[in-house]
């Protein structure tokens, strides 16, 4: 199972089906992102696609009848209307129309009636309706996806016992995204969902409805059984709060990755060429080989890359004969590409290093890991107070430590959540920032059923891994102790130990052995969880293939924004012991 391969295959097929000749690729805002995340512009050019246009701006374009138009659009009412308008007054010679998901017969009829000049050669459904972030990771780029609700009169403050409900448009889009993933991977899965989450249950039921309604589309000849597992981010609010120390996750946490792009425009003295850099495992061999490496290792590999580049640069300077000139010309594109790779990663690593020092992240992250993995309340409380008093630590990191403490010890009889919030206020944090501690507790406490008791299970919190990482000092890495709850859940599923009372099955029960697992996390996933899935896929001891997806891919900033939106208007929970 490879979601990048699935989406790229669709795009390749679009270009090939239209035959030879110059082409224009007509897209909407969403499909533009879907294509650009898996295909570089140079790769598209090799398919004779020389022009890229957005359907929203079609009215301003000149007529170019010599071009074939490949339209790749989401099957929305707006896009159908725009495409119909385009066909009534076509600017291109012929049209090959591909929708990224299931389109209704009524909408097809509208397009057919608009094609009075008979310029349409093809209309098909190609199910690339999601962002293929990596081979095993996809995102729907949706946040927030739910809101807190209460029955009864509107306008009153919400309370802890209230549940969440889907935002209607986000539910529709999530169902479409999940269905597209299943169709593109050719899977008709059994379905399980997190029983403590009405959001997960609702999504599971909606996906099941589509599988039943579109039964003919899911009539695949499958050799092995597959499983769709729908989880809720609220089951593990700790993972998105932690600082990250592997390359990809660290870049997303500190610099933010948006559709494989990272902005360095804010870095002092950065060259214009590096204001916006692409970090894609499909287009950057160095990044693909190192995105899972930790901070200490990545510095060494960048240095090795720099040394190799310098050696090649010196050899290129020795142009003394016709043969040397010929070799230089042949090697120049590769040399130039390597030069760009070196410059890009040195700039990224340099900024990461600067932020780690500036924000005192080594000390902060060590404390975060201890809170997530160890049970030493008194010592941890004392150390958090010290860190809050450290002027070198940013307000954001100080606040996150208190959030982790509150999640970890909210029911501890001697907790001092109130005292830590007061310390943050004395430090100068606004009411808006300190209120996030209450919001994160409410977010975790918003359980929709009584199937789970604790906000974060004791097993998940206390679990300490024995992995040895080569960190900056070459000793056991204290910064990567934490293991997401997702790993334990997947291991239990694979070994047949996942309790049906906690993770019900929708419809008939699957066989004991499942070969392929597609996981969707409502509320977003993280790159730390992506690493877990990558390691499980690479392990010969685990006889399954796993694809992970989320309504979005979070760093701590985006996660807290979603928490704030989800719990807006709620009053503090009475069930949380705060001293």
MIFIKOL-597789 format. One record per residue (C-alpha): residue number from 1; residue in three letters; x, y, z. Coordinates in pm, whole numbers, m for minus. Layout:
NUM/ALA/X/Y/Z
...
This chain:
1/UNK/0/0/0
2/UNK/151/328/m117
3/UNK/m68/639/m135
4/UNK/193/845/m324
5/UNK/215/577/m593
6/UNK/m165/561/m609
7/UNK/m208/936/m669
8/UNK/90/962/m908
9/UNK/m50/672/m1110
10/UNK/m375/861/m1161
11/UNK/m196/1176/m1279
12/UNK/30/977/m1513
13/UNK/m272/800/m1660
14/UNK/m447/1135/m1720
15/UNK/m152/1262/m1921
16/UNK/m118/940/m2121
17/UNK/m488/898/m2203
18/UNK/m499/1239/m2369
19/UNK/m231/1127/m2615
20/UNK/64/1326/m2759
21/UNK/55/1702/m2795
22/UNK/67/2014/m2582
23/UNK/m165/2011/m2281
24/UNK/m299/2239/m2009
25/UNK/m379/2103/m1662
26/UNK/m693/2268/m1524
27/UNK/m738/2228/m1147
28/UNK/m915/2375/m845
29/UNK/m753/2489/m521
30/UNK/m767/2144/m358
31/UNK/m652/1937/m656
32/UNK/m366/2181/m714
33/UNK/m233/2082/m370
34/UNK/m302/1712/m435
35/UNK/m95/1719/m756
36/UNK/188/1945/m638
37/UNK/261/1735/m329
38/UNK/344/1424/m539
39/UNK/465/1568/m871
40/UNK/725/1837/m935
41/UNK/666/2086/m1214
42/UNK/960/1945/m1411
43/UNK/805/1595/m1394
44/UNK/474/1729/m1521
45/UNK/651/1907/m1808
46/UNK/788/1572/m1921
47/UNK/426/1465/m1975
48/UNK/383/1752/m2227
49/UNK/183/1958/m1979
50/UNK/305/2313/m2041
51/UNK/37/2522/m1874
52/UNK/m129/2509/m1531
53/UNK/m454/2692/m1470
54/UNK/m713/2724/m1196
55/UNK/m1073/2678/m1295
56/UNK/m1176/2971/m1074
57/UNK/m983/3215/m1298
58/UNK/m1104/3074/m1630
59/UNK/m1292/3385/m1734
60/UNK/m971/3585/m1779
61/UNK/m788/3338/m2006
62/UNK/m743/3373/m2380
63/UNK/m861/3107/m2627
64/UNK/m596/2841/m2705
65/UNK/m756/2583/m2932
66/UNK/m422/2414/m3003
67/UNK/m405/2285/m2644
68/UNK/m570/1977/m2501
69/UNK/m723/2037/m2158
70/UNK/m689/1785/m1877
71/UNK/m930/1889/m1601
72/UNK/m868/1737/m1257
73/UNK/m1136/1862/m1018
74/UNK/m1310/1775/m694
75/UNK/m1676/1679/m767
76/UNK/m1831/1981/m596
77/UNK/m2139/2168/m715
78/UNK/m1924/2478/m764
79/UNK/m1675/2294/m987
80/UNK/m1952/2132/m1191
81/UNK/m2105/2477/m1249
82/UNK/m1768/2626/m1349
83/UNK/m1690/2334/m1579
84/UNK/m2033/2364/m1741
85/UNK/m1970/2732/m1806
86/UNK/m1630/2643/m1954
87/UNK/m1781/2385/m2190
88/UNK/m2045/2626/m2320
89/UNK/m1766/2856/m2437
90/UNK/m1455/2631/m2459
91/UNK/m1112/2792/m2468
92/UNK/m926/2472/m2552
93/UNK/m950/2222/m2837
94/UNK/m1065/1911/m2649
95/UNK/m1132/1824/m2284
96/UNK/m1048/1519/m2073
97/UNK/m1233/1557/m1742
98/UNK/m1133/1364/m1431
99/UNK/m1306/1399/m1096
100/UNK/m1114/1315/m778
101/UNK/m1407/1128/m625
102/UNK/m1749/979/m692
103/UNK/m1970/1218/m893
104/UNK/m2346/1194/m918
105/UNK/m2526/1100/m1240
106/UNK/m2718/1427/m1216
107/UNK/m2393/1626/m1231
108/UNK/m2270/1418/m1526
109/UNK/m2597/1502/m1704
110/UNK/m2540/1873/m1639
111/UNK/m2195/1851/m1800
112/UNK/m2328/1653/m2097
113/UNK/m2599/1912/m2163
114/UNK/m2337/2190/m2150
115/UNK/m2112/2017/m2404
116/UNK/m2302/2146/m2707
117/UNK/m1985/2171/m2918
118/UNK/m1887/1813/m2829
119/UNK/m1539/1898/m2709
120/UNK/m1536/1646/m2421
121/UNK/m1351/1325/m2503
122/UNK/m1348/1162/m2160
123/UNK/m1514/1187/m1818
124/UNK/m1381/959/m1545
125/UNK/m1346/923/m1168
126/UNK/m983/905/m1049
127/UNK/m982/874/m670
128/UNK/m688/1095/m571
129/UNK/m895/1301/m329
130/UNK/m641/1339/m48
131/UNK/m291/1471/21
132/UNK/m36/1189/m9
133/UNK/224/1319/237
134/UNK/444/1009/221
135/UNK/409/649/102
136/UNK/223/549/422
137/UNK/79/885/534
138/UNK/m212/1090/403
139/UNK/m391/1404/519
140/UNK/m727/1566/442
141/UNK/m605/1912/546
142/UNK/m909/1978/769
143/UNK/m898/2160/1102
144/UNK/m1101/2193/1313
145/UNK/m1338/1909/1226
146/UNK/m1577/1919/1526
147/UNK/m1739/2146/1781
148/UNK/m1866/2106/2137
149/UNK/m2245/2089/2171
150/UNK/m2505/2045/2439
151/UNK/m2869/1953/2422
152/UNK/m3126/2205/2539
153/UNK/m3124/2581/2513
154/UNK/m2860/2747/2298
155/UNK/m2637/3025/2418
156/UNK/m2560/2870/2758
157/UNK/m2207/2777/2850
158/UNK/m2108/2421/2769
159/UNK/m1996/2184/3041
160/UNK/m1765/1891/3076
161/UNK/m2034/1629/3020
162/UNK/m2113/1765/2675
163/UNK/m2008/1571/2367
164/UNK/m1864/1678/2034
165/UNK/m2036/1677/1700
166/UNK/m1895/1689/1350
167/UNK/m1901/2012/1158
168/UNK/m2128/1897/870
169/UNK/m1901/2004/582
170/UNK/m1597/1850/749
171/UNK/m1776/1519/799
172/UNK/m1875/1509/433
173/UNK/m1520/1589/323
174/UNK/m1368/1332/561
175/UNK/m1599/1058/433
176/UNK/m1505/1148/77
177/UNK/m1135/1144/162
178/UNK/m1150/804/335
179/UNK/m1354/655/49
180/UNK/m1099/789/m202
181/UNK/m811/630/m10
182/UNK/m991/294/m5
183/UNK/m1075/310/m377
184/UNK/m725/422/m478
185/UNK/m570/136/m276
186/UNK/m842/m104/m399
187/UNK/m955/m204/m50
188/UNK/m1301/m304/70
189/UNK/m1223/m319/441
190/UNK/m1382/m442/757
191/UNK/m1443/m143/986
192/UNK/m1360/m86/1353
193/UNK/m1381/239/1545
194/UNK/m1298/383/1885
195/UNK/m1601/312/2100
196/UNK/m1548/610/2332
197/UNK/m1587/855/2044
198/UNK/m1916/951/1880
199/UNK/m1708/1125/1613
200/UNK/m1535/799/1521
201/UNK/m1864/607/1528
202/UNK/m2040/862/1307
203/UNK/m1759/857/1052
204/UNK/m1751/476/1050
205/UNK/m2125/460/985
206/UNK/m2106/716/703
207/UNK/m1819/533/534
208/UNK/m2008/207/570
209/UNK/m2310/367/399
210/UNK/m2098/464/98
211/UNK/m1943/116/77
212/UNK/m2293/m34/67
213/UNK/m2437/222/m175
214/UNK/m2140/200/m415
215/UNK/m2097/m175/m380
216/UNK/m1996/m219/m743
217/UNK/m1699/17/m704
218/UNK/m1565/m186/m412
219/UNK/m1593/m524/m581
220/UNK/m1220/m596/m568
221/UNK/m1062/m939/m587
222/UNK/m873/m920/m259
223/UNK/m632/m1193/m158
224/UNK/m605/m1078/203
225/UNK/m846/m907/442
226/UNK/m811/m534/511
227/UNK/m921/m322/807
228/UNK/m1023/42/841
229/UNK/m958/157/1199
230/UNK/m1103/497/1297
231/UNK/m952/663/1606
232/UNK/m998/991/1792
233/UNK/m717/1237/1868
234/UNK/m863/1294/2215
235/UNK/m749/946/2318
236/UNK/m391/1078/2312
237/UNK/m363/1457/2359
238/UNK/m4/1423/2485
239/UNK/175/1326/2163
240/UNK/99/1649/1969
241/UNK/231/1862/2259
242/UNK/580/1713/2269
243/UNK/891/1866/2112
244/UNK/1026/1652/1827
245/UNK/1382/1542/1751
246/UNK/1363/1354/1421
247/UNK/1430/1563/1110
248/UNK/1086/1574/945
249/UNK/894/1607/1272
250/UNK/1137/1868/1404
251/UNK/1104/2081/1090
252/UNK/725/2066/1115
253/UNK/727/2155/1486
254/UNK/968/2448/1461
255/UNK/923/2574/1102
256/UNK/594/2414/984
257/UNK/569/2203/668
258/UNK/282/2305/441
259/UNK/228/2081/137
260/UNK/595/1979/142
261/UNK/710/2341/157
262/UNK/891/2528/435
263/UNK/927/2906/455
264/UNK/1269/3040/557
265/UNK/1191/3399/455
266/UNK/1211/3509/820
267/UNK/1571/3388/861
268/UNK/1818/3681/874
269/UNK/2052/3694/575
270/UNK/1887/3406/389
271/UNK/1921/3422/10
272/UNK/1611/3483/m198
273/UNK/1638/3135/m354
274/UNK/1592/2980/m9
275/UNK/1291/3185/106
276/UNK/1065/2891/19
277/UNK/1217/2541/7
278/UNK/1067/2206/m92
279/UNK/1111/1908/139
280/UNK/978/1609/m53
281/UNK/1089/1249/m16
282/UNK/992/1200/m382
283/UNK/1212/1480/m514
284/UNK/1498/1499/m262
285/UNK/1707/1184/m211
286/UNK/1891/1326/90
287/UNK/1565/1416/264
288/UNK/1415/1074/184
289/UNK/1716/901/339
290/UNK/1727/1119/651
291/UNK/1377/1234/743
292/UNK/1356/974/1025
293/UNK/1702/1047/1171
294/UNK/1734/1227/1502
295/UNK/1885/1569/1556
296/UNK/2230/1445/1650
297/UNK/2259/1218/1346
298/UNK/2124/1466/1093
299/UNK/2403/1713/1172
300/UNK/2659/1444/1090
301/UNK/2488/1342/763
302/UNK/2463/1706/648
303/UNK/2835/1747/718
304/UNK/2909/1433/512
305/UNK/2694/1573/229
306/UNK/2887/1900/246
307/UNK/3222/1718/234
308/UNK/3112/1519/m71
309/UNK/2995/1835/m245
310/UNK/3325/2014/m179
311/UNK/3519/1722/m327
312/UNK/3305/1729/m640
313/UNK/3336/2107/m666
314/UNK/3714/2083/m659
315/UNK/3714/1817/m931
316/UNK/3487/2035/m1149
317/UNK/3741/2318/m1135
318/UNK/4003/2108/m1320
319/UNK/3889/2173/m1677
320/UNK/4208/2142/m1882
321/UNK/4107/1951/m2193
322/UNK/3818/1889/m2430
323/UNK/3744/1565/m2244
324/UNK/3733/1755/m1914
325/UNK/3495/2008/m2065
326/UNK/3270/1732/m2197
327/UNK/3261/1560/m1859
328/UNK/3186/1892/m1686
329/UNK/2889/1958/m1917
330/UNK/2755/1605/m1862
331/UNK/2788/1628/m1484
332/UNK/2675/1990/m1445
333/UNK/2299/1922/m1395
334/UNK/2376/1669/m1121
335/UNK/2634/1906/m972
336/UNK/2387/2195/m972
337/UNK/2117/1976/m814
338/UNK/2356/1867/m541
339/UNK/2454/2230/m480
340/UNK/2088/2320/m425
341/UNK/2037/2022/m193
342/UNK/2339/2118/19
343/UNK/2235/2485/43
344/UNK/1878/2396/134
345/UNK/1953/2148/411
346/UNK/2232/2355/562
347/UNK/1988/2647/581
348/UNK/1718/2432/741
349/UNK/1953/2264/991
350/UNK/2111/2600/1074
351/UNK/1772/2751/1159
352/UNK/1670/2445/1363
353/UNK/1994/2469/1561
354/UNK/1939/2839/1622
355/UNK/1584/2781/1750
356/UNK/1689/2493/1975
357/UNK/1944/2720/2146
358/UNK/1727/3031/2150
359/UNK/1427/2851/2302
360/UNK/1629/2635/2543
361/UNK/1456/2331/2395
362/UNK/1695/2066/2524
363/UNK/1600/2139/2885
364/UNK/1232/2185/2801
365/UNK/1208/1865/2595
366/UNK/1375/1656/2864
367/UNK/1110/1776/3109
368/UNK/832/1703/2857
369/UNK/953/1345/2814
370/UNK/970/1292/3189
371/UNK/613/1417/3229
372/UNK/492/1189/2949
373/UNK/679/877/3056
374/UNK/766/885/3426
375/UNK/575/907/3755
376/UNK/771/1141/3983
377/UNK/520/1407/4081
378/UNK/707/1600/4350
379/UNK/1037/1622/4162
380/UNK/866/1712/3835
381/UNK/652/1981/3996
382/UNK/958/2144/4150
383/UNK/1146/2137/3821
384/UNK/855/2284/3626
385/UNK/844/2575/3868
386/UNK/1215/2633/3805
387/UNK/1169/2624/3426
388/UNK/875/2868/3443
389/UNK/1107/3105/3630
390/UNK/1374/3075/3359
391/UNK/1365/3380/3135
392/UNK/1538/3188/2852
393/UNK/1231/2964/2811
394/UNK/956/3104/2588
395/UNK/604/3156/2721
396/UNK/474/2894/2476
397/UNK/708/2621/2606
398/UNK/635/2709/2969
399/UNK/263/2688/2901
400/UNK/296/2352/2723
401/UNK/481/2207/3023
402/UNK/191/2306/3249
403/UNK/m53/2148/3002
404/UNK/141/1821/3009
405/UNK/154/1835/3388
406/UNK/m221/1897/3404
407/UNK/m295/1606/3171
408/UNK/m60/1377/3360
409/UNK/m158/1464/3717
410/UNK/m506/1610/3695
411/UNK/m640/1347/3939
412/UNK/m334/1341/4165
413/UNK/m438/1437/4518
414/UNK/m141/1676/4556
415/UNK/m145/1835/4213
416/UNK/m81/2207/4193
417/UNK/m230/2300/3856
418/UNK/m372/2622/3998
419/UNK/m35/2718/4147
420/UNK/141/2663/3813
421/UNK/m120/2871/3632
422/UNK/m60/3150/3886
423/UNK/314/3120/3818
424/UNK/248/3163/3447
425/UNK/40/3473/3517
426/UNK/318/3619/3733
427/UNK/551/3555/3443
428/UNK/324/3782/3238
429/UNK/116/3535/3036
430/UNK/m225/3663/2934
431/UNK/m554/3507/3040
432/UNK/m596/3383/2682
433/UNK/m275/3179/2701
434/UNK/m324/3041/3051
435/UNK/m683/2942/2967
436/UNK/m535/2685/2728
437/UNK/m462/2462/3030
438/UNK/m837/2441/3096
439/UNK/m908/2392/2726
440/UNK/m667/2098/2692
441/UNK/m823/1928/2995
442/UNK/m1172/1977/2853
443/UNK/m1059/1844/2515
444/UNK/m935/1522/2670
445/UNK/m1233/1491/2901
446/UNK/m1490/1522/2621
447/UNK/m1567/1151/2620
448/UNK/m1886/1053/2449
449/UNK/m1944/723/2630
450/UNK/m1833/558/2951
451/UNK/m1622/291/2781
452/UNK/m1303/462/2894
453/UNK/m1232/593/3239
454/UNK/m900/774/3249
455/UNK/m818/1064/3020
456/UNK/m483/904/2938
457/UNK/m445/539/3028
458/UNK/m189/461/3295
459/UNK/m28/203/3069
460/UNK/20/462/2795
461/UNK/153/730/3028
462/UNK/398/525/3231
463/UNK/534/324/2939
464/UNK/906/399/2898
465/UNK/1088/263/2597
466/UNK/1434/108/2620
467/UNK/1541/219/2275
468/UNK/1893/355/2250
469/UNK/1938/652/2022
470/UNK/2262/819/1937
471/UNK/2196/1173/2058
472/UNK/2413/1482/2077
473/UNK/2624/1335/2357
474/UNK/2622/977/2236
475/UNK/2434/845/2538
476/UNK/2079/712/2579
477/UNK/1849/972/2429
478/UNK/1624/1122/2694
479/UNK/1440/1318/2424
480/UNK/1275/1020/2249
481/UNK/1144/808/2535
482/UNK/777/867/2456
483/UNK/580/616/2249
484/UNK/239/726/2112
485/UNK/m73/536/2221
486/UNK/m122/452/1851
487/UNK/159/195/1862
488/UNK/2/m3/2145
489/UNK/m338/13/1972
490/UNK/m197/m119/1645
491/UNK/2/m394/1816
492/UNK/m310/m508/2001
493/UNK/m507/m508/1675
494/UNK/m242/m711/1493
495/UNK/m218/m965/1776
496/UNK/m594/m994/1809
497/UNK/m598/m839/2156
498/UNK/m792/m523/2076
499/UNK/m1108/m542/2288
500/UNK/m1429/m528/2091
501/UNK/m1597/m352/2383
502/UNK/m1354/m60/2338
503/UNK/m1316/m83/1959
504/UNK/m1645/m219/1818
505/UNK/m1674/m372/1473
506/UNK/m1921/m233/1222
507/UNK/m2096/m514/1038
508/UNK/m1954/m864/1019
509/UNK/m1642/m965/1209
510/UNK/m1317/m991/1012
511/UNK/m1101/m1304/1002
512/UNK/m839/m1344/1272
513/UNK/m559/m1230/1043
514/UNK/m570/m893/866
515/UNK/m303/m811/609
516/UNK/m367/m441/543
517/UNK/m466/m174/796
518/UNK/m579/179/707
519/UNK/m594/408/1012
520/UNK/m776/741/1018
521/UNK/m734/968/1321
522/UNK/m1016/1219/1364
523/UNK/m858/1538/1495
524/UNK/m525/1488/1320
525/UNK/m206/1283/1330
526/UNK/158/1371/1402
527/UNK/490/1290/1241
528/UNK/588/1102/1557
529/UNK/300/863/1488
530/UNK/403/847/1123
531/UNK/748/730/1238
532/UNK/586/456/1449
533/UNK/395/329/1144
534/UNK/710/346/930
535/UNK/900/136/1184
536/UNK/618/m118/1204
537/UNK/602/m144/824
538/UNK/978/m199/811
539/UNK/974/m465/1083
540/UNK/989/m823/960
541/UNK/827/m928/1289
542/UNK/502/m748/1200
543/UNK/324/m926/910
544/UNK/98/m638/804
545/UNK/106/m323/593
546/UNK/m21/m2/752
547/UNK/m131/331/605
548/UNK/m192/618/846
549/UNK/m410/921/782
550/UNK/m561/1212/967
551/UNK/m797/1501/919
552/UNK/m469/1701/927
553/UNK/m102/1661/1024
554/UNK/m42/1853/1347
555/UNK/244/2027/1515
556/UNK/183/2162/1866
557/UNK/71/2504/1741
558/UNK/m193/2373/1500
559/UNK/m308/2116/1759
560/UNK/m366/2381/2024
561/UNK/m554/2595/1771
562/UNK/m785/2301/1704
563/UNK/m826/2237/2078
564/UNK/m924/2601/2129
565/UNK/m1178/2593/1845
566/UNK/m1323/2260/1956
567/UNK/m1376/2361/2320
568/UNK/m1477/2723/2262
569/UNK/m1751/2841/2498
570/UNK/m1706/2567/2755
571/UNK/m1683/2616/3131
572/UNK/m1405/2443/3329
573/UNK/m1480/2083/3417
574/UNK/m1593/2015/3772
575/UNK/m1453/1664/3748
576/UNK/m1090/1773/3741
577/UNK/m918/1808/4077
578/UNK/m728/2137/4079
579/UNK/m553/2264/4388
